[in-house]
Amino acid sequence: MTYQNILVERHDAVTLITLNRPQALNALNTEVLADLIDAFAAFDADPGQRCAVLTGSGEKAFAAGADIKEMVDKPAADFFLQDFFSGWQSGVVGTRKPWIAAVNGFALGGGCELAMMADFILASDTAKFGQPEIKLGVAPGMGGSQRLTRAVGKAKAMEMCLTGRMMGAEEAERSGLVARIVPAADLLADALKTAATIAAMPPLAAMVNKEMVNLAFESGLAQGIQSERRLFQLLTATEDKREGMTAFVEKRPAVWVGR
Ligand code: HXC
């Protein structure tokens, strides 16, 4: 499948998706979202694909936000009637397999929100995160006020949303927004290698681990612990559980079957 606004490549069991509007700093418009929804659905449906990486083309930006030129003249009623931005939650966040955002520059507004939809963020040392929507007379609309606050805490999230200031990679790592910082030149290779490590894991266990950590992010402690126990018990029914534990006991590498 070829797309107008993104590039999709397969690297063995890793799908690499690249936002590809560098002339607009990879701003996210309706067409980009449609392409991403399709690409993530294809990734989820393909049993040969185990982990994905999302990055931005060009050296400057992961994504500089939702496309301001698309929104500038849009009537409020249309935002409401189209339930504008809802597709990000259902079509991107709904991806069941793990995926990594490799943030290679500006991740602003919707770009920061998209990065935060990933299971984790790897940031180049040039990455800059921000929720500058207030400067446009609006506020985050793709989950930013909620995910940023959960990621970095109220004080920093509030300061960033109210002032629109950007956070550099060092501060983002210190604050828990990103998993690791990688030199810009190595970011893509590192992200693909990390994704290949995940892709080599038993796939059902990878999906369940993802679901569990997201539960911690999205539910209360008691519900999260209860659900974790049930999901753990579910995994004990898999062939890969028998194989993984038997391989350990027999001191040999495991061979995963994905069931
Ligand atoms: C549309 C954008 C864009 C965006 C950049 N461009 N960001 N187009 N939507 N979000 C376009 C510019 O118009 C320009 O194209 C080209 O990309 C290069 O951008 P420059 O501004 O010339 O680059 P530079 O001077 O290096 O500045 C980089 C920047 C700046 C600091 C990232 O572009 C910027 O501030 N962008 C907007 C960031 C932002 O406010 N994001 C939040 C959007 S709202 P042309 O053809 O004009 O030269 C959002 C959620 C809204 O994401 C949710 C609530 C409704």
Boltz pocket constraint, residues with backbone or C-beta under 6 A from the ligand:
constraints:
  - pocket:
      binder: B
      contacts: [[A, 22], [A, 23], [A, 24], [A, 25], [A, 27], [A, 28], [A, 64], [A, 65], [A, 66], [A, 67], [A, 68], [A, 69], [A, 106], [A, 108], [A, 109], [A, 110], [A, 111], [A, 132], [A, 133], [A, 136], [A, 138], [A, 139], [A, 140], [A, 141], [A, 142]]
      max_distance: 6.0
